[in-house]
Amino acid sequence: MQTENKNTEAILVLERQIYNYQRANAELQTGLGERSLLQKYGLYLLLFGWFLALEFMKNWMGFFVEITDVAYIPIVIVFAVLLVLEYRRAKRRRETMEQIKENRHRCNELRQQIETLRGRM
C-alpha cells in the first residue's frame, strides 16, 4: 500500500507493531489462566489423606499390621516434588508477567512515536 505522506506509512508500520505486541500479550495471558481450588490443592489433600490412612493403620490396626516410620518416606518425597513443581510454576508465571510488562512498555513507546509523527503532519 502506497500513500502520499511518509508519516502515514510509518504510522501504519508502528500500529502493526503495536497490534503484534498486543496479540503476543493476549497469547501470554491465556497461559496465565487461574486454576481451580481442586487443581491447586487436590494433590496436597491426597497426601494428607494418605498420611491419615497411615496413622489410622498404625494406631488402630497396629496389632495386625506393623507400620514403621519408613512408610512415611514416600509422602515426604511426593511433598518435596510438589513443592518444587509449585516453585517452577510460580517462576514461569513471574517470567511471563515480566514479558507482558515489557510488551506493554513497548506498545506505549510506539504510541508515543505515533503521536509525535501525527504532530508533524
C-alpha positions in Angstrom: 0.0 0.0 0.0 1.4 3.4 -1.0 0.5 6.7 0.5 1.4 10.2 -0.3 2.7 11.0 3.1 5.7 9.1 4.5 4.5 9.7 8.1 1.3 7.8 7.3 3.3 4.8 6.2 5.4 5.0 9.3 2.3 5.3 11.5 0.8 2.2 9.8 4.0 0.2 10.4 4.0 1.3 14.1 0.4 0.4 14.5 1.1 -3.0 13.1 3.9 -3.5 15.6 1.5 -2.4 18.4 -1.0 -5.0 17.2 1.6 -7.7 17.2 2.7 -6.8 20.8 -1.0 -6.8 21.9 -1.6 -10.2 20.2 1.5 -11.6 21.9 0.3 -10.3 25.3 -3.1 -12.0 24.7 -1.4 -15.3 23.9 0.8 -15.0 27.0 -2.2 -14.1 29.2 -4.1 -17.2 28.1 -1.4 -19.3 29.7 -1.8 -17.5 33.0 -5.4 -18.7 33.5 -6.3 -19.3 37.1 -6.6 -22.9 38.3 -9.4 -24.1 40.4 -9.0 -24.9 44.1 -9.1 -28.6 43.4 -6.3 -28.2 40.8 -4.3 -26.2 43.2 -4.7 -28.2 46.4 -6.0 -31.6 45.2 -2.7 -33.3 45.4 -2.0 -31.9 48.9 -5.4 -33.2 50.1 -4.5 -36.6 48.6 -1.2 -36.5 50.5 -3.0 -35.6 53.7 -5.4 -38.4 53.2 -2.5 -40.8 52.6 -0.9 -39.6 55.9 -4.2 -40.0 57.8 -4.6 -43.5 56.4 -1.2 -44.5 57.6 -1.9 -43.0 61.0 -5.1 -44.9 61.2 -3.4 -48.2 60.2 -0.6 -47.5 62.8 -3.0 -46.6 65.7 -6.0 -48.8 65.2 -4.6 -51.8 63.3 -1.1 -51.9 64.7 -1.8 -55.2 66.3 -2.4 -56.8 62.9 -0.1 -54.7 60.7 3.3 -53.4 61.6 3.8 -50.0 60.1 7.2 -48.4 60.6 8.4 -44.8 60.0 9.8 -45.9 56.7 6.2 -45.9 55.3 6.2 -42.1 55.6 9.2 -41.6 53.3 7.1 -41.7 50.1 4.8 -39.0 51.5 7.8 -36.7 52.2 9.2 -37.4 48.7 6.0 -36.6 46.9 5.5 -33.5 49.0 9.0 -32.3 48.1 8.3 -32.9 44.4 5.1 -30.9 44.7 6.9 -28.0 46.3 9.5 -28.0 43.5 6.8 -28.1 40.8 4.9 -25.2 42.5 8.1 -23.2 42.7 8.8 -23.8 39.0 5.2 -22.8 38.1 5.5 -19.6 40.1 8.8 -18.8 38.4 7.3 -19.4 35.0 4.4 -17.1 35.9 6.7 -14.3 37.1 8.7 -14.6 33.8 5.5 -14.4 31.8 4.3 -11.4 33.7 7.7 -9.6 33.1 7.3 -10.3 29.4 3.8 -8.9 29.4 5.0 -5.7 31.1 7.8 -5.3 28.6 5.4 -5.7 25.7 3.1 -3.1 27.3 6.0 -0.7 27.7 7.0 -1.2 24.0 3.4 -0.5 23.0 3.4 2.7 25.0 6.7 3.8 23.4 5.3 3.0 19.9 2.1 5.0 20.7 4.3 8.0 21.7 6.2 7.7 18.4 2.8 7.7 16.6 1.7 10.8 18.4 5.0 12.6 17.5 4.6 11.6 13.9 1.0 12.8 13.8 2.2 16.1 15.4 4.5 16.6 12.4 1.7 16.1 9.9 
